[in-house]
Each structure stands twice: as structure tokens, then as C-alpha cells.
Amino acid sequence: MEKIITFSNTFFGRKVLITGNTGFKGSWLSLWLLKAGAKVVGISDEIPTKPSLFEVAGIEKRITHYFEDVRNSDQIKEIILKEQPDFIFHLAAQAIVSLSYKDPLHTFSTNVMGTASVFNALRHLEKKCIAVFITSDKAYENVEWPWGYKETDHLGGKDIYSASKAAAENVIHSFYYSFTRHMDNIRVASARAGNVIGGGDWAADRIVPDCMRAWSKNEAVSIRSPKATRPWQHVLEPLSGYLRLAEFLWHDDKLNGESFNFGPPSEITLTVEEILWELSKHWKYEDSSDAYKITDNKEFHEAGLLKLNCDKALFHLKWSSNLRPHELLAFTGQWYYEFYKGNVDMYDYTLQQINEYESKAKERNLKWVK
Ligand SMILES: NC(=O)c1ccc[n+]([C@@H]2O[C@H](COP(=O)([O-])OP(=O)(O)OC[C@H]3O[C@@H](n4cnc5c(N)ncnc54)[C@H](O)[C@@H]3O)[C@@H](O)[C@H]2O)c1
């Protein structure tokens, strides 16, 4: 096989601490970093779903893992000072919009104070450390305009989850200006991406996991808002952005304190129905009505279309997304299909998808891969 170098080998042999490593994105990020030769340390309060990619890919035995709540600031500081990481990716969050309506205080405390607790620990490190804080596209005040949000646009949210992510951005910004801006050893950035899909997500009230759970039992899934569009992307797309951003911060301080959007090209907006129909083909459905039923049942306010302008990532990081829509859906549909068939080792299969993702990036001359 052709040798591929990713992210200039920046993570090889380095210690990378990931909060939220038992979640959907955190598990993919752990596997990608292990593949890149990093030593991975994780902090999460629990394994949030059953099944989980964390368990089905046997991640716990390949990393150092701490079960800890990110809001426990003393314990978080103790772990970070003990582990002395070279990189931190902060992903731990209450990330489910519907849950934020059920428990707004828990969402605020986790997303806001959890971020403060991690940043507070970071500022006590005396060694070089790069931290990328993951917030969301929902951090932008959604004024429902048709063009993409830029990093300088207003933050804010009408719903709890969005507001908690906007508040997390304020925490990052204020800790940076108050504490680390003039520290030579600490460099930080925040990263904002939108809805991601891909194998191994079993979170509640997300359209793809809902489908996969139903299809695995030969049931049709009910969907509301079939014409709703989201800037869907594969989970590896923003992760490639986070890793690229960390690579740049490692090599110099030009982007220290900045925020970056990572999203698909703006012309790619698939409706929920288009997504489901394409995914269902990977499950060998021939008639869409066997796969999903449309019920128009909006229980809570959900923001309309929100697109990201990713020109800043293209300009500074030479980053753009990789997969075409049919590839995104093939990666996703096939992963779950293989999982539920039960014949393959999901660690190997997930790494195979990461290899394929890297090969496609190389064919397309993306700059993070050589
Ligand atoms: N999945 C998406 O479509 C999406 C879109 C935009 C932004 N994000 C953001 O990306 C990050 C990861 O999202 P995800 O989809 O992997 O979420 P997830 O729900 O799958 O995982 C969340 C992770 O955070 C951990 N966690 C939650 N509360 C915690 C606490 N108090 N202390 C310690 N750990 C805690 C969970 O155990 C889990 O490991 C989140 O910050 C989320 O807001 C996700």
C-alpha cells in the first residue's frame, strides 16, 4: 500500500488528551489519532450510548481513560497536570438539542462551566500545549439569512443548546485574553462545525441513529420536516479540520486565539428525505415507504438553515472538505450495515474507512495529506 503522511506527522509520538472521547466524534478522533501514532488520553463522564463506537471498536484498551466530569475543575486540573498533554481537544458537551429542553441547567453547566474548567486547567501547564475547543455552528446567532456565517458574525442562540455553545465561545475568548494570550507555551483556537453523520453514532434524537436503530429491527422510521436541509458532512470532515488547525498551532503562533468554521461546500444541501432515501439503498431497501414515514410533528423550536462560510479555513489552513455526497452516504450507510450484520471487526472496519478517507483526500490533493 502507498505510504500516506497526514498532518505532517505532527501527532506521531505525541500525547493527545480528548475530552468527550467516549462520544461519537471523540471516538473517531481517538481512532484517527491512534492511527497517526499518538498516545491518546481520554476524559469523559460516562459512555453515553449503548452500543457506542467507543465500545464496539475496543477503544478503552488502546488508550488511557479517565471517567470524570469536566465540571469537576479540581480533578480535571489534576488529570491535565499529571498527564502533561501536548494537545487537548475539548469535545465533552451535552450535545443533544432535545435534551437541552429537558434539562437546560445541566446543558449550561456542562457546556459552559465544563469549558471553563478545561481552559482553567490548561493555563496552569508549564509545557507547550495546543488546545482546540469544539463548539458548534449553532453558536452563531441564526438570523436565517441564505449565506454562510463568517467567524466574525454575531454569536448567540434562541434555544438553550445554541446559547450554551455561544456562551462557551465567550468563555474561550475571555480565558484566552485574560490568561494565555501572552503565554509562550499555550496556543488555543475554537472550531465551529455543523451536523455530522457517519458510522457509530447512537445518540438520541438524531436522524441517522434513529434510522439505523429502526432499520436494524426492520421498522420504518418516522421523520418530521422531510424537506429540512442541513449542511451534512461526514464526521471525518470537521475532524480533519480540527487536526489541521492543531497542526498549524503546533508549528507557529499566527493563529493563536482564532476561531474557524469547518463545513461542506455551500452548494451541498441535502434534505432529510434525500439523505434517508440514499442511506436506505445501502440497506437494500427498494421502496422508501418501508424505510421511513413522514409525520409533521415539530415538538420544539429548531433553527432553520444555517450555513458556514469556510473561506478562512481554506485561506489559512488550506482546508476544504473531501467527500462527495454519495461518498458521505455510502461511508455512513455501509458502516451501520456492516455493524448490524455482525461479521466484521468494527475497529478494523473503522480504520479501513479512515484509510479510504485519507486516500481520497490524497487523490484530490488536499493539503493535509501527502
Ligand atoms: N454531532 C454533531 O452533529 C455535532 C455538531 C456540532 C457540534 N458538535 C459538538 O462536538 C462535540 C462532540 O459531539 P458528539 O456528537 O461526539 O457528542 P456525543 O453526545 O456523542 O458525546 C459527548 C461526549 O461528551 C461527554 N460528556 C458529556 N457531558 C460530560 C461531562 N459533564 N463531563 C465529562 N464528559 C462529558 C460524553 O460522555 C461523551 O463522551 C460536542 O461539543 C458537540 O456539541 C457535534
The ligand as a Tripos MOL2 file, in Angstrom:
@<TRIPOS>MOLECULE
LIG
   44    48     1     0     0
SMALL
NO_CHARGES

@<TRIPOS>ATOM
      1 N1        -22.5560   15.5390   16.3990 N.am      1 LIG1
      2 C1        -22.8140   16.6940   15.7910 C.2       1 LIG1
      3 O1        -23.5320   16.7330   14.7620 O.2       1 LIG1
      4 C2        -22.1860   17.9740   16.3010 C.ar      1 LIG1
      5 C3        -22.4030   19.1620   15.5860 C.ar      1 LIG1
      6 C4        -21.8030   20.3470   16.0320 C.ar      1 LIG1
      7 C5        -21.0300   20.3400   17.1840 C.ar      1 LIG1
      8 N2        -20.8630   19.1830   17.8790 N.ar      1 LIG1
      9 C6        -20.0380   19.2250   19.0930 C.3       1 LIG1
     10 O2        -18.9920   18.2690   19.0010 O.3       1 LIG1
     11 C7        -18.7240   17.7270   20.2920 C.3       1 LIG1
     12 C8        -18.8620   16.2280   20.2700 C.3       1 LIG1
     13 O3        -20.1540   15.8780   19.8130 O.3       1 LIG1
     14 P1        -20.6400   14.3680   19.7240 P.3       1 LIG1
     15 O4        -21.6240   14.2870   18.6560 O.co2     1 LIG1
     16 O5        -19.4780   13.4640   19.7090 O.co2     1 LIG1
     17 O6        -21.4140   14.2310   21.1430 O.3       1 LIG1
     18 P2        -21.7600   12.9190   21.9630 P.3       1 LIG1
     19 O7        -23.0310   13.2220   22.6930 O.co2     1 LIG1
     20 O8        -21.6930   11.7040   21.1210 O.co2     1 LIG1
     21 O9        -20.5770   12.8220   23.0260 O.3       1 LIG1
     22 C9        -20.4600   13.7230   24.0850 C.3       1 LIG1
     23 C10       -19.2580   13.3330   24.9140 C.3       1 LIG1
     24 O10       -19.1270   14.2500   25.9960 O.3       1 LIG1
     25 C11       -19.0760   13.5210   27.2150 C.3       1 LIG1
     26 N3        -19.6670   14.3350   28.2740 N.ar      1 LIG1
     27 C12       -20.8990   14.8930   28.3220 C.ar      1 LIG1
     28 N4        -21.0460   15.5640   29.4780 N.ar      1 LIG1
     29 C13       -19.8840   15.4270   30.1610 C.ar      1 LIG1
     30 C14       -19.4170   15.8890   31.4110 C.ar      1 LIG1
     31 N5        -20.1840   16.6550   32.2080 N.pl3     1 LIG1
     32 N6        -18.1610   15.5570   31.8020 N.ar      1 LIG1
     33 C15       -17.3720   14.7860   31.0050 C.ar      1 LIG1
     34 N7        -17.7640   14.3260   29.8240 N.ar      1 LIG1
     35 C16       -19.0000   14.6450   29.3960 C.ar      1 LIG1
     36 C17       -19.8590   12.2600   26.9460 C.3       1 LIG1
     37 O11       -19.5500   11.2380   27.8930 O.3       1 LIG1
     38 C18       -19.3650   11.9450   25.5590 C.3       1 LIG1
     39 O12       -18.0840   11.3750   25.6290 O.3       1 LIG1
     40 C19       -19.6940   18.4110   21.2590 C.3       1 LIG1
     41 O13       -19.0380   19.5180   21.8310 O.3       1 LIG1
     42 C20       -20.8130   18.8620   20.3530 C.3       1 LIG1
     43 O14       -21.5390   19.9340   20.8940 O.3       1 LIG1
     44 C21       -21.4320   17.9950   17.4620 C.ar      1 LIG1
@<TRIPOS>BOND
     1     1     2 1
     2     2     3 2
     3     2     4 1
     4     4     5 ar
     5     4    44 ar
     6     5     6 ar
     7     6     7 ar
     8     7     8 ar
     9     8     9 1
    10     8    44 ar
    11     9    10 1
    12     9    42 1
    13    10    11 1
    14    11    12 1
    15    11    40 1
    16    12    13 1
    17    13    14 1
    18    14    15 2
    19    14    16 1
    20    14    17 1
    21    17    18 1
    22    18    19 2
    23    18    20 1
    24    18    21 1
    25    21    22 1
    26    22    23 1
    27    23    24 1
    28    23    38 1
    29    24    25 1
    30    25    26 1
    31    25    36 1
    32    26    27 ar
    33    26    35 ar
    34    27    28 ar
    35    28    29 ar
    36    29    30 ar
    37    29    35 ar
    38    30    31 1
    39    30    32 ar
    40    32    33 ar
    41    33    34 ar
    42    34    35 ar
    43    36    37 1
    44    36    38 1
    45    38    39 1
    46    40    41 1
    47    40    42 1
    48    42    43 1
@<TRIPOS>SUBSTRUCTURE
     1 LIG1         1 GROUP 0 **** ****
